[in-house]
Amino acid sequence: MRLHPRQKLIAASAASALALGASVWIFWFFASGVSEDGAARAAIQARLDGFAQDRLRTQAFGMVRARRQEDIGRILGFFVDRARPIVFLQALEGLGRATGTAVAIEVDDAAGDGGHLGLRVIAEGSGQQTMARFVRLLERLPYAVTVTQINEEKKSSDAGARPGPSDRLVVSLRVRTK
């Protein structure tokens, strides 16, 4: 069978149109893959840039921490070690010795939480000035202390009462722990 020139032209045109359509589809397929790859590369590059910035911040923090180790130690000294509060309790007892008052310390679980230690300090001494001095020294302790309540009780000075402390001060406080 022999094809006429007109049939050859139609067959060649159809084959060319199919080849052109297939070429366009293949080009579109690969071009969309390249654009998706570019977007993925941009996202990866953004994450890498974020990691680089985090690394630089970490290095800067490490340098500041190394230079300021003394300051960091002093700041950490403001907090009481919850497992071993002995040094802080000794400081409270030292206030009693410095002011001439008898000091009793009780744990106040209601005032404490995960970041604070609740205490009730009972100071017994004589004279308003002694109690005021005790409170002033309490405020100057090198710890993160928050006084939540202060109650002052005066004992009656009866003739039959034994000599001794005449004022009682109950101080509820919260101490920041580490």
C-alpha positions in Angstrom: 0.0 0.0 0.0 1.2 3.2 -1.1 0.5 6.5 0.8 -0.4 9.6 -1.0 1.6 12.7 -0.2 -1.3 14.2 1.6 -1.6 11.1 3.9 2.2 11.3 4.5 1.9 14.9 5.5 -1.0 14.2 7.9 0.9 11.2 9.4 4.1 13.2 9.7 2.2 16.2 11.2 0.5 13.9 13.8 3.8 12.2 14.7 5.4 15.6 15.1 2.5 16.9 17.2 2.8 13.8 19.4 6.6 14.2 19.7 6.2 17.9 20.5 3.5 17.2 23.1 5.6 14.4 24.7 8.6 16.8 24.7 6.6 19.5 26.4 5.3 17.1 29.0 8.8 15.7 29.7 10.2 19.2 30.0 7.4 20.3 32.4 7.9 17.1 34.5 11.6 17.7 34.9 11.2 21.5 35.4 8.7 21.0 38.2 11.1 18.5 39.8 13.9 21.0 39.6 11.7 23.8 41.1 10.7 21.4 44.0 14.3 20.5 44.4 15.1 24.2 44.6 12.5 24.7 47.3 13.8 21.8 49.3 17.3 23.1 49.0 16.2 26.5 50.2 14.4 24.9 53.2 17.5 22.9 54.0 19.7 25.9 53.6 17.5 27.9 56.0 17.8 25.1 58.6 21.5 25.0 58.1 21.7 28.8 58.6 19.6 28.4 61.8 22.0 25.8 63.1 25.0 28.0 62.3 23.4 30.9 64.2 22.6 28.6 67.1 26.3 27.5 67.1 27.5 31.1 67.1 25.2 32.0 70.0 26.3 28.9 71.9 30.0 29.9 71.4 29.3 33.5 72.5 27.4 32.2 75.6 30.4 29.9 76.4 32.8 32.8 76.1 30.6 35.1 78.3 30.2 32.2 80.8 34.0 31.6 80.9 34.6 35.3 81.5 31.9 35.8 84.0 32.4 32.6 86.1 32.8 34.6 89.3 29.6 36.6 88.7 27.7 33.4 87.9 29.0 31.8 91.1 27.9 34.9 93.1 24.4 34.8 91.5 24.1 31.1 92.2 25.0 31.9 95.8 21.7 33.8 96.1 19.9 30.5 95.9 19.7 27.9 98.7 20.5 24.3 97.8 17.2 22.5 98.6 18.9 19.2 99.5 21.4 20.9 101.8 20.0 24.2 103.3 22.4 24.0 106.3 24.5 27.0 105.4 21.3 29.1 105.1 20.0 27.8 108.4 23.3 28.6 110.1 23.1 32.2 108.7 19.6 32.5 110.3 21.0 31.3 113.6 23.9 33.7 113.2 21.3 36.5 113.1 20.0 35.4 116.4 23.5 35.4 117.9 24.3 38.8 116.4 21.1 40.4 117.9 21.0 38.4 121.1 17.7 36.7 120.3 16.7 33.0 120.6 15.9 31.7 117.1 13.7 28.7 116.3 13.3 27.6 112.7 10.4 25.5 111.4 9.7 24.2 107.9 6.5 25.6 106.4 5.4 23.1 103.7 2.4 25.3 102.8 4.7 28.2 101.8 7.2 26.0 99.9 6.9 24.7 96.3 9.3 23.3 93.7 11.3 26.5 93.5 11.0 27.8 97.0 11.6 26.6 100.5 9.1 27.8 103.1 10.3 28.6 106.6 8.9 30.1 109.8 11.5 31.8 111.9 10.5 32.5 115.5 12.8 35.0 117.3 12.4 35.8 120.9 14.3 38.7 122.4 13.9 41.8 124.5 13.1 45.2 123.2 11.7 46.7 120.0 15.1 47.7 118.8 16.4 44.2 119.0 13.6 42.9 116.9 14.0 45.7 114.4 17.7 44.9 114.1 16.9 41.2 113.6 14.5 42.1 110.7 17.1 44.5 109.2 19.8 41.8 109.2 17.3 39.3 107.8 16.7 41.7 104.9 20.5 41.9 104.3 21.1 38.2 104.0 22.8 37.4 100.7 20.0 35.1 99.6 16.8 35.4 97.5 14.5 35.7 100.5 10.9 36.9 100.3 9.2 37.7 103.7 5.6 36.8 103.4 4.4 37.7 106.9 5.7 39.2 110.1 3.8 38.9 113.4 5.0 40.5 116.6 3.8 39.3 119.9 4.4 41.0 123.2 4.6 38.9 126.3 3.0 40.2 129.4 5.4 41.4 132.0 3.7 40.0 135.2 5.4 40.2 138.5 5.6 36.4 138.8 6.9 35.9 135.3 10.4 34.7 135.0 13.0 37.1 133.6 13.9 36.6 129.9 12.7 37.5 126.5 9.8 39.8 126.4 9.1 40.1 122.6 8.4 37.4 120.1 8.6 37.8 116.4 7.3 35.2 113.9 8.5 35.7 110.4 7.2 33.6 107.5 9.5 33.5 104.5 10.1 31.9 101.2 13.7 31.2 100.0 14.5 30.6 96.4 16.1 27.3 95.8 18.3 25.8 93.1 
